[in-house]
Amino acid sequence: MWEKFTDRQLADMIRSGEVRAESRAIRFLVRNNREKAIRWVCANAGGREDGEDAFNDALSALCINIRSGSYRLSENVALGTYLMTIVKYTWLKQLRRQGRFPGMKSIADDGTESIEVVRSAEQIMMEQEKDDRFRQIFERSLTDREKGILMASLVEKIPMKEIAERFELGNADNAKSHKYQIIKKLKKVLGDDKFWA
């Protein structure tokens, strides 16, 4: 029977520097992610050997990031997802270096370069960190009622009249006014937060 670990346990095992613990964590990551990574590379202009190389490079980078502290656990990004992001970034970087990027010509007939923009792993992680920070601020700064009004309006797309009834705000105009005040409050908190400055 295979061992199961949480992302926190895996990160702690790799960070520990203890050879046996680190080996167990790496075996777990290989068993659960290697074939998926190889399939992704094969589906994106690579072969099995390319996939193995990209996975090994990504796994090494992951371990270095965990040991150095540049990787931080997130409830929204699983360790396997982070590893796959590194695999994708590593492989796309390799394709660009070799001039084999799918759908990209190195130089068009008229002599101009044709470049397709690819988001890097760092950009993806920064966006996820920004989303995490926004959720923290949203949860911490607003009351349950304020969160409910915003969610009903912006996510569920409920009409203002119905929101007014649900939250006992009188009428649709009062509901709009409350929504505006809540958004204004959230913008103020975001503006005061160093992360968003």
N, C-alpha and C positions, 0 to 999 in steps of 0.2 A: 504494500500500500504506500502511495506517495505521501510525502509530508506536505502540509499546507501551512503557509505563513501569511500574515498580514503585511501590507506595505511597510508599516512601521517596524515590524520584526525584521524584515529583509534589510531595510536601511540600517537598523542597529547592528545586524550581523555583519554587514559589509564595513560599517564604520568601526567596528570593534577591533579590527586588525588581527583577530584570532583566525588562523588559517582554516581550521575545521569549520567554524561558523560561516566564514566567508565562502568557503567551498560549497556548503549546503545551500546558501542563498543563491550563489551563481548557478548551481545545478537546477534549482527551482526555476530561476528566470529562463535558463536555456530550455528546459522541458516545456515551459508554458508559452514561450514567445518565439523560439528559433524558427520553427516551420512556418509560422504566420509571416515572419519577416522575409524568409526566403521566397514564399509565394508572392509577397508584395513586390519584391525586386524582380522576380521572373515575369510578373504581369506588367512591369514597367521597364522593358527593354534590357533586362539582365538575364543571367543564367543562374543556376544553382550555386556555383562557386562564387559568383558576384554577391549573391544573397548571403552566403556564409561569411564572406569577408565583411560586408556591410554590417551584419549582425554582430560579429566579433568586435569590430571597431566601435559600434554603438554600445555594446556591453562594457567595453573598457572605459569609454567616455562616461557612462553612467556611474561606474564604480569610482572613477576619479571625482566626478561631481558630488557624489555622496560623501566621500572621504574629505573633500575640501570644504564641504558645507555649502556649495553653490546650488545644490539640489535641496529644496525644502518640500516636505510632505504637504500634500494638498488633498482635501476631501473630494475635490472635483476632478483631479487628474490622478488616475491610478498609475502606479509605477510602471506597469506594462505599457500603458498608453504613452508615457513619457519616453520609455525605451523605443517604442515604435516611431515616435516623432524623430528621435535621433537617427534611427535606421533610415527613415525617409530622407531626412536632411543630408545624411552622409552619402546616400546613393545618388540623390539629385546633384549634389556637389561633384561627385565622381563623374557623372554623365556630362555635366557642363565642362569639366576639365578635359574630358576626352572628346568634346565636341559632338557627343552622341545624344544630346538631350532630345527626347521625343518631341516632334513638332517644331523643332527649332533649327533653322538653317544658320550656319555660322556666318555666312555672308550671302546676301541676296544677289540676284543677277545684276541689279543696278549698282552694286558696290556698297549698299547701306546694310548695316547689321539689323537682323531681326531678332529681338530678344523677348522671351516670355518671362514675366516676373513670377518668381516662386517665393512664397513666404518661408523664411528660415525658421528653424526650431526655436531660436531665441525670440523671434517675433511672436510665435504662437504662445510660448511660455509667458511672455510679457503680457499678452492679451488675456491669458487665463489668470495671471496674477492680478491684473486690473479688474477682471470680473469678480474674482474672489474678494478683493478689497471693496468693491462696490456692494457686494452682498453683505459684507460685514457692516459697512456703514448703514445700509438700508435696514438691517436687522437691529442695529444698536441705536440708531437715531430716531426711528419712527415708532409711534405707539402701534399696538395691534390694530386699532381702528384706522389709523392713517395708512398702514400697510394694506388693510382690507380695501379701503377706498381706491388706492392706486392700482392694486391688483385687479379689482373689479372693472375699473375703467380701461387700463392700459393692456392688461393681459386677457381678461375674459371678454372685453369689448361690450360690457353691459351698458345700456342706455342710461343717461344721467337721471332720468325720472325714476328708473328702477333702483339705481344706487341711492337716490334720495330716500326712497321708501325703506330699503334694506338697512340703511344706517341712520334712519330717523332724522334726516336733514331738512325736512319740510318740502322743498321743491327742487326741480332740476337746476335752477340758478344757484341755489345754496350749495348743491352738490358740486357744481362747476367751481364755485368760489373756494370750497374746501379743497378740492383737487389742486387748484392753482396755488393755494397757500402751502399745501404739503410739498408740491414740486419745488416751490421757492425755498422752503426749509431745507429740502434735500440738496438743492444746488448750493445753498449757503454752507452746509456741512461739508460737501465735496470741495468747495472752494477753499475752506479752512484747512482741509487735510493736505499734509505735505506731499502725499503720493500723487495727488492730482494737480499740484501747482506746476 
